[in-house]
Protein backbone atom coordinates (compact mmCIF):
# COMPACT_ATOMS: atom_id res chain seq x y z
CA UNK A 1 0.00 0.00 0.00
CA UNK A 2 1.43 3.37 -1.01
CA UNK A 3 1.92 6.30 1.32
CA UNK A 4 -0.98 8.23 -0.22
CA UNK A 5 -3.36 5.31 0.28
CA UNK A 6 -2.24 4.80 3.90
CA UNK A 7 -2.78 8.48 4.64
CA UNK A 8 -6.30 8.32 3.21
CA UNK A 9 -7.08 5.15 5.18
CA UNK A 10 -5.65 6.53 8.43
CA UNK A 11 -6.83 10.14 8.43
CA UNK A 12 -10.01 9.99 6.38
CA UNK A 13 -11.29 6.45 7.11
CA UNK A 14 -10.88 5.50 3.46
CA UNK A 15 -12.87 8.45 2.10
CA UNK A 16 -11.19 9.04 -1.28
CA UNK A 17 -12.38 12.66 -1.45
CA UNK A 18 -11.76 14.14 2.01
CA UNK A 19 -13.56 17.34 1.05
CA UNK A 20 -16.83 15.52 0.53
CA UNK A 21 -17.43 15.64 4.30
CA UNK A 22 -17.43 19.20 5.58
CA UNK A 23 -19.58 20.51 8.42
CA UNK A 24 -20.19 24.26 8.56
CA UNK A 25 -20.93 25.21 12.17
CA UNK A 26 -22.85 28.44 12.55
CA UNK A 27 -24.53 30.17 15.46
CA UNK A 28 -22.12 29.19 18.23
CA UNK A 29 -18.61 30.04 19.30
CA UNK A 30 -18.21 26.81 21.28
CA UNK A 31 -15.57 24.25 20.31
CA UNK A 32 -17.06 21.14 18.64
CA UNK A 33 -15.24 18.82 21.10
CA UNK A 34 -17.72 16.69 22.97
CA UNK A 35 -20.64 18.30 21.13
CA UNK A 36 -20.61 17.51 17.41
CA UNK A 37 -20.57 13.90 16.17
CA UNK A 38 -19.24 13.02 12.72
CA UNK A 39 -17.38 10.26 10.86
CA UNK A 40 -13.60 10.14 11.19
CA UNK A 41 -11.90 12.46 8.72
CA UNK A 42 -14.76 14.99 8.58
CA UNK A 43 -13.75 18.64 8.48
CA UNK A 44 -15.60 21.23 10.54
CA UNK A 45 -15.38 24.93 9.75
CA UNK A 46 -16.46 27.40 12.41
CA UNK A 47 -18.57 30.12 10.83
CA UNK A 48 -19.23 32.47 13.73
CA UNK A 49 -18.54 36.06 12.76
CA UNK A 50 -17.26 38.53 15.30
CA UNK A 51 -15.52 35.97 17.48
CA UNK A 52 -12.00 34.53 17.69
CA UNK A 53 -13.19 31.08 16.54
CA UNK A 54 -14.44 32.32 13.16
CA UNK A 55 -12.85 30.39 10.29
CA UNK A 56 -11.09 27.90 12.58
CA UNK A 57 -10.91 24.45 10.98
CA UNK A 58 -11.10 21.13 12.83
CA UNK A 59 -10.85 17.48 11.74
CA UNK A 60 -12.65 14.61 13.46
CA UNK A 61 -10.09 12.16 14.78
CA UNK A 62 -11.99 9.29 16.38
CA UNK A 63 -15.43 8.77 14.79
CA UNK A 64 -17.25 10.45 17.66
CA UNK A 65 -16.95 13.86 19.27
CA UNK A 66 -13.17 14.32 19.40
CA UNK A 67 -11.94 17.09 17.12
CA UNK A 68 -8.45 18.43 16.48
CA UNK A 69 -7.95 22.02 15.40
CA UNK A 70 -5.82 22.15 12.25
CA UNK A 71 -6.15 25.86 11.47
CA UNK A 72 -6.52 28.67 13.98
CA UNK A 73 -7.48 31.84 12.12
CA UNK A 74 -6.26 34.14 14.89
CA UNK A 75 -2.94 32.40 15.53
Backbone bond lengths (Angstrom), bond angles and torsions (degrees), N, CA, C in turn:
res aa  C-N    CA-C-N  psi(-1)  N-CA   C-N-CA  omega(-1)  CA-C   N-CA-C  phi
1 X - - - 1.455 - - 1.526 107.94 -
2 X 1.328 116.99 129.98 1.441 121.64 -179.21 1.520 112.42 -74.03
3 X 1.306 114.93 164.65 1.461 121.65 -179.08 1.529 111.94 -58.79
4 X 1.317 116.41 -42.77 1.475 120.45 179.61 1.532 110.82 -60.03
5 X 1.317 116.24 -45.72 1.469 121.27 -179.34 1.532 111.10 -64.53
6 X 1.325 117.39 -40.86 1.471 120.84 178.32 1.519 111.24 -63.92
7 X 1.322 116.36 -40.18 1.467 120.33 177.95 1.528 110.74 -62.31
8 X 1.313 116.65 -44.82 1.467 120.91 178.38 1.523 110.55 -62.74
9 X 1.313 117.82 -44.00 1.471 121.55 179.22 1.523 111.37 -63.71
10 X 1.335 116.98 -42.73 1.454 121.53 -175.17 1.529 113.00 -75.73
11 X 1.301 116.75 -49.30 1.472 120.08 -173.29 1.518 114.13 -87.01
12 X 1.321 116.64 -30.62 1.464 119.57 -172.55 1.526 113.01 -120.39
13 X 1.335 116.91 18.15 1.465 122.79 177.49 1.527 112.18 50.43
14 X 1.328 116.33 38.35 1.453 121.44 176.51 1.515 115.43 83.15
15 X 1.311 117.90 -1.25 1.471 121.93 179.77 1.531 108.65 -68.56
16 X 1.330 117.32 109.98 1.464 121.21 -174.73 1.533 113.27 -64.49
17 X 1.316 117.12 -30.26 1.468 120.75 176.74 1.527 108.19 -114.53
18 X 1.335 118.08 91.78 1.453 121.18 -176.70 1.530 114.08 -56.97
19 X 1.316 116.92 -25.35 1.462 119.70 -178.14 1.522 113.22 -83.56
20 X 1.323 116.74 5.20 1.462 119.04 176.60 1.526 111.62 -81.19
21 X 1.330 116.42 -12.71 1.467 120.84 178.55 1.520 109.68 -120.73
22 X 1.319 115.64 93.87 1.458 121.67 178.16 1.524 108.17 -130.04
23 X 1.326 115.94 129.64 1.454 122.05 176.15 1.521 107.36 -106.34
24 X 1.313 117.19 128.62 1.458 122.51 175.97 1.521 106.69 -102.70
25 X 1.320 116.49 113.11 1.468 120.64 -176.76 1.514 110.09 -98.89
26 X 1.301 116.26 115.65 1.459 121.96 -179.27 1.524 110.23 -119.00
27 X 1.311 116.34 158.34 1.458 121.05 172.17 1.510 116.05 84.62
28 X 1.327 118.44 1.80 1.460 119.70 178.07 1.519 110.12 -150.30
29 X 1.316 115.35 145.99 1.459 120.80 177.98 1.521 111.33 -102.86
30 X 1.326 117.10 13.69 1.462 122.12 -177.15 1.526 110.23 -86.88
31 X 1.327 116.37 138.77 1.457 121.39 176.52 1.527 110.12 -56.35
32 X 1.325 118.84 146.11 1.465 120.99 179.59 1.526 114.02 -73.64
33 X 1.338 118.22 -11.36 1.467 120.79 -178.11 1.516 111.44 -58.12
34 X 1.316 114.96 127.57 1.456 121.02 178.66 1.515 114.63 75.75
35 X 1.331 117.71 0.70 1.461 121.26 -175.16 1.521 111.96 -119.38
36 X 1.313 117.03 -49.24 1.464 121.92 -173.81 1.525 110.28 -101.08
37 X 1.330 116.65 127.14 1.458 122.63 178.44 1.523 109.58 -101.30
38 X 1.327 116.59 138.07 1.459 121.20 178.81 1.518 109.46 -160.66
39 X 1.334 117.60 161.81 1.466 120.17 176.22 1.532 111.30 -64.99
40 X 1.308 116.50 152.46 1.457 122.00 176.27 1.521 109.65 -55.06
41 X 1.324 116.06 137.62 1.452 121.38 178.53 1.519 114.05 89.71
42 X 1.319 118.19 0.49 1.465 121.54 178.25 1.520 109.37 -77.22
43 X 1.319 116.04 137.43 1.460 121.34 174.75 1.520 109.28 -91.49
44 X 1.321 117.18 146.17 1.451 122.83 174.30 1.517 108.11 -128.60
45 X 1.327 115.95 126.42 1.457 121.31 178.55 1.517 108.17 -111.38
46 X 1.329 115.72 123.28 1.458 120.61 177.14 1.531 107.87 -76.47
47 X 1.297 115.92 127.81 1.466 121.62 -179.99 1.531 107.38 -126.13
48 X 1.323 114.69 73.40 1.457 121.28 -176.45 1.519 107.72 -130.03
49 X 1.302 117.11 92.50 1.456 122.17 -174.17 1.520 112.39 -66.52
50 X 1.315 115.68 144.42 1.450 121.09 176.56 1.511 113.70 84.76
51 X 1.322 117.59 15.03 1.454 120.89 -178.86 1.524 108.45 -139.20
52 X 1.315 116.81 157.35 1.462 121.69 -177.27 1.526 113.51 -63.43
53 X 1.330 118.77 -20.70 1.467 120.04 -178.69 1.519 113.28 -82.95
54 X 1.327 118.02 -9.90 1.459 120.13 -176.45 1.521 111.08 -57.47
55 X 1.302 115.47 130.87 1.466 125.74 178.58 1.520 114.05 73.34
56 X 1.329 118.54 9.15 1.461 120.16 172.38 1.531 107.94 -68.70
57 X 1.323 116.49 146.72 1.457 121.40 -178.55 1.530 109.15 -123.21
58 X 1.328 115.17 132.26 1.461 122.94 179.33 1.521 109.28 -120.35
59 X 1.349 116.43 159.47 1.458 121.75 170.97 1.532 107.46 -128.43
60 X 1.336 115.66 138.60 1.461 120.36 178.17 1.516 108.25 -75.58
61 X 1.325 116.61 131.60 1.457 120.40 -173.06 1.515 115.25 -113.10
62 X 1.333 119.24 -6.68 1.463 117.45 -176.63 1.529 115.02 -146.56
63 X 1.300 119.14 23.00 1.463 124.14 174.96 1.528 112.33 67.50
64 X 1.307 118.13 19.12 1.469 118.38 177.56 1.521 109.86 -140.04
65 X 1.323 116.56 -112.96 1.463 119.53 -177.25 1.525 112.81 -118.86
66 X 1.327 117.72 21.45 1.464 121.05 177.85 1.522 109.67 -97.59
67 X 1.295 116.39 120.28 1.461 122.36 -177.91 1.523 109.30 -121.30
68 X 1.325 116.04 147.34 1.452 122.46 176.26 1.519 108.31 -119.09
69 X 1.321 115.90 127.99 1.470 118.62 178.66 1.526 108.02 -74.65
70 X 1.333 116.01 130.71 1.468 120.37 179.72 1.515 111.70 -116.68
71 X 1.328 117.30 -8.77 1.463 121.48 174.45 1.515 108.87 -150.40
72 X 1.326 116.20 119.83 1.453 121.94 176.95 1.522 107.53 -108.07
73 X 1.304 117.08 109.29 1.464 122.20 -174.48 1.516 112.57 -59.26
74 X 1.314 118.80 -31.27 1.460 120.40 -176.18 1.524 113.45 -92.97
75 X 1.315 117.03 -5.11 1.477 119.51 -177.57 1.510 111.25 -81.07
